[in-house]
Amino acid sequence: MAIKIPASLTADEVESVARAASQDPALRVVVALSGVHALPALQIRAMLLE
């Protein structure tokens, strides 16, 4: 099985994500979980929120 290496984001994409995350607390959590903790999207979607 081949390992897929994720493509880097462009500076414009990073800026766009940062701008959106500054406006939406839920998106800020998703960015932290995926970017800082490298949690895969499938696991983020499966999380239960209380």
DSSP file (Angstrom, degrees, kcal/mol; ACC not computed):
  #  RESIDUE AA STRUCTURE BP1 BP2  ACC     N-H-->O    O-->H-N    N-H-->O    O-->H-N    TCO  KAPPA ALPHA  PHI   PSI    X-CA   Y-CA   Z-CA
    1    1 A M              0   0    0      0, 0.0     2,-0.3     0, 0.0     0, 0.0   0.000 360.0 360.0 360.0 131.9    0.0    0.0    0.0
    2    2 A A        -     0   0    0      1,-0.0     2,-0.5     0, 0.0     0, 0.0  -0.580 360.0-129.9 -82.1 141.6    1.4    3.4   -1.0
    3    3 A I        -     0   0    0     -2,-0.3     2,-0.5     2,-0.0    -1,-0.0  -0.804  18.0-140.5 -92.5 128.3    1.5    6.2    1.6
    4    4 A K        -     0   0    0     -2,-0.5     0, 0.0     0, 0.0     0, 0.0  -0.774   8.1-151.8 -90.8 127.4    0.0    9.4    0.5
    5    5 A I        -     0   0    0     -2,-0.5    -2,-0.0     1,-0.0     0, 0.0  -0.874  24.5-119.7 -97.4 123.3    1.9   12.5    1.6
    6    6 A P        -     0   0    0      0, 0.0     2,-0.2     0, 0.0    -1,-0.0  -0.294  26.7-114.5 -63.6 145.3   -0.4   15.5    2.0
    7    7 A A        -     0   0    0      1,-0.1     2,-0.1     0, 0.0     0, 0.0  -0.520  32.8-108.2 -76.4 146.1    0.3   18.5   -0.2
    8    8 A S        -     0   0    0     -2,-0.2     2,-0.2     1,-0.1    -1,-0.1  -0.408  32.6-114.5 -70.9 150.1    1.3   21.7    1.5
    9    9 A L        -     0   0    0     -2,-0.1     2,-0.1     1,-0.1    -1,-0.1  -0.581  27.7-118.1 -81.9 149.0   -1.1   24.6    1.6
   10   10 A T     >  -     0   0    0     -2,-0.2     4,-2.3     1,-0.1     5,-0.2  -0.384  29.0-106.5 -77.0 165.6   -0.3   27.8   -0.3
   11   11 A A  H  > S+     0   0    0      1,-0.2     4,-2.4     2,-0.2     5,-0.2   0.879 122.6  53.2 -60.7 -38.1    0.1   31.0    1.7
   12   12 A D  H  > S+     0   0    0      2,-0.2     4,-2.2     1,-0.2    -1,-0.2   0.890 108.6  49.2 -64.8 -39.3   -3.3   32.2    0.4
   13   13 A E  H  > S+     0   0    0      2,-0.2     4,-2.4     1,-0.2    -2,-0.2   0.912 111.1  49.2 -66.7 -42.3   -5.0   29.0    1.6
   14   14 A V  H  X S+     0   0    0     -4,-2.3     4,-2.6     1,-0.2    -2,-0.2   0.925 111.9  49.0 -61.9 -44.5   -3.4   29.3    5.0
   15   15 A E  H  X S+     0   0    0     -4,-2.4     4,-2.5     1,-0.2    -2,-0.2   0.901 110.8  50.5 -61.9 -42.1   -4.6   32.9    5.2
   16   16 A S  H  X S+     0   0    0     -4,-2.2     4,-2.4     2,-0.2    -2,-0.2   0.914 112.0  46.5 -63.3 -44.4   -8.1   32.0    4.2
   17   17 A V  H  X S+     0   0    0     -4,-2.4     4,-2.9     2,-0.2     5,-0.2   0.922 112.9  49.9 -64.5 -44.1   -8.3   29.2    6.8
   18   18 A A  H  X S+     0   0    0     -4,-2.6     4,-1.7     2,-0.2    -2,-0.2   0.908 111.2  48.9 -61.8 -42.5   -6.9   31.5    9.5
   19   19 A R  H  X S+     0   0    0     -4,-2.5     4,-0.6     2,-0.2    -1,-0.2   0.929 114.2  45.2 -63.3 -45.7   -9.4   34.3    8.6
   20   20 A A  H >X S+     0   0    0     -4,-2.4     3,-1.1     1,-0.2     4,-0.9   0.904 111.8  52.2 -65.0 -41.8  -12.4   31.8    8.6
   21   21 A A  H 3< S+     0   0    0     -4,-2.9     7,-0.3     1,-0.3     3,-0.2   0.806 101.5  60.4 -67.0 -29.0  -11.2   30.2   11.9
   22   22 A S  H 3< S+     0   0    0     -4,-1.7    -1,-0.3     1,-0.2    -2,-0.2   0.730 110.1  43.1 -69.7 -19.4  -11.0   33.6   13.6
   23   23 A Q  H << S+     0   0    0     -3,-1.1    -1,-0.2    -4,-0.6    -2,-0.2   0.624 114.1  50.3 -97.2 -17.0  -14.7   34.0   12.9
   24   24 A D     X  -     0   0    0     -4,-0.9     4,-2.0    -3,-0.2    -1,-0.2  -0.938  58.5-162.6-133.7 109.3  -16.0   30.5   13.9
   25   25 A P  H  > S+     0   0    0      0, 0.0     4,-1.7     0, 0.0    -1,-0.1   0.855  94.8  54.1 -59.0 -36.4  -15.1   28.8   17.2
   26   26 A A  H  > S+     0   0    0      1,-0.2     4,-1.9     2,-0.2     5,-0.1   0.910 109.2  47.8 -65.3 -41.2  -16.1   25.4   15.8
   27   27 A L  H  > S+     0   0    0      1,-0.2     4,-2.7     2,-0.2    -1,-0.2   0.858 106.2  58.7 -66.8 -34.4  -13.8   25.8   12.8
   28   28 A R  H  X S+     0   0    0     -4,-2.0     4,-2.1    -7,-0.3    -1,-0.2   0.897 106.2  48.6 -60.4 -40.1  -11.0   26.9   15.2
   29   29 A V  H  X S+     0   0    0     -4,-1.7     4,-2.8     2,-0.2    -2,-0.2   0.918 110.7  50.1 -65.6 -43.7  -11.3   23.6   17.0
   30   30 A V  H  X S+     0   0    0     -4,-1.9     4,-2.6     1,-0.2     5,-0.3   0.913 110.5  49.7 -61.7 -43.0  -11.2   21.6   13.7
   31   31 A V  H  X>S+     0   0    0     -4,-2.7     4,-2.9     1,-0.2     5,-0.6   0.915 112.8  47.4 -62.5 -42.5   -8.1   23.5   12.6
   32   32 A A  I  X>S+     0   0    0     -4,-2.1     4,-1.7    -5,-0.2     5,-1.5   0.927 113.7  47.1 -64.5 -44.5   -6.4   22.8   15.9
   33   33 A L  I  <5S+     0   0    0     -4,-2.8     6,-2.6     3,-0.2    -2,-0.2   0.906 122.1  34.6 -65.7 -41.1   -7.3   19.1   15.9
   34   34 A S  I  <5S+     0   0    0     -4,-2.6     4,-0.4     4,-0.2    -2,-0.2   0.899 126.7  36.0 -82.3 -40.7   -6.2   18.6   12.3
   35   35 A G  I  <5S+     0   0    0     -4,-2.9    -3,-0.2    -5,-0.3    -2,-0.2   0.892 128.6  28.3 -82.3 -41.0   -3.2   20.9   12.1
   36   36 A V  I  <<S+     0   0    0     -4,-1.7    -3,-0.2    -5,-0.6    -2,-0.1   0.883 133.6  29.6 -88.9 -42.7   -1.7   20.6   15.5
   37   37 A H  S   <S-     0   0    0     -5,-1.5    -3,-0.2    -4,-0.2    -2,-0.1   0.463  95.6-130.6-100.0  -2.2   -2.7   17.1   16.6
   38   38 A A        +     0   0    0     -4,-0.4    -4,-0.2    -6,-0.3    -3,-0.1   0.831  42.4 170.6  55.4  36.7   -2.8   15.6   13.0
   39   39 A L        -     0   0    0     -6,-2.6    -1,-0.2    -7,-0.1    -2,-0.1  -0.664  34.8-117.7 -77.4 126.3   -6.2   14.1   13.7
   40   40 A P    >>  -     0   0    0      0, 0.0     4,-2.0     0, 0.0     3,-0.5  -0.253  19.1-114.2 -65.4 153.0   -7.6   12.7   10.5
   41   41 A A  H 3> S+     0   0    0      1,-0.2     4,-2.7     2,-0.2     5,-0.2   0.854 114.6  59.3 -55.8 -38.8  -10.8   14.2    9.1
   42   42 A L  H 3> S+     0   0    0      1,-0.2     4,-1.3     2,-0.2    -1,-0.2   0.909 108.0  44.8 -59.5 -42.2  -12.7   10.9    9.6
   43   43 A Q  H <> S+     0   0    0     -3,-0.5     4,-0.6     2,-0.2    -1,-0.2   0.867 111.7  52.3 -71.1 -35.8  -12.0   11.0   13.3
   44   44 A I  H >< S+     0   0    0     -4,-2.0     3,-1.0     1,-0.2    -2,-0.2   0.931 110.2  48.4 -64.3 -44.6  -12.9   14.7   13.6
   45   45 A R  H 3< S+     0   0    0     -4,-2.7    -1,-0.2     1,-0.2    -2,-0.2   0.808 108.8  55.1 -64.8 -29.3  -16.3   14.1   11.9
   46   46 A A  H 3< S+     0   0    0     -4,-1.3    -1,-0.2    -5,-0.2    -2,-0.2   0.576  82.8 111.8 -82.3  -9.5  -16.9   11.1   14.2
   47   47 A M    <<  -     0   0    0     -3,-1.0     2,-0.4    -4,-0.6    -3,-0.0  -0.357  64.7-133.0 -66.9 142.5  -16.5   13.2   17.4
   48   48 A L        -     0   0    0     -2,-0.1     2,-0.4     2,-0.0    -1,-0.1  -0.817  15.9-151.1 -94.9 134.9  -19.5   13.8   19.5
   49   49 A L              0   0    0     -2,-0.4     0, 0.0     1,-0.1     0, 0.0  -0.881 360.0 360.0-106.7 138.5  -20.1   17.3   20.7
   50   50 A E              0   0    0     -2,-0.4    -1,-0.1     0, 0.0    -2,-0.0   0.393 360.0 360.0-106.7 360.0  -22.0   18.1   23.9
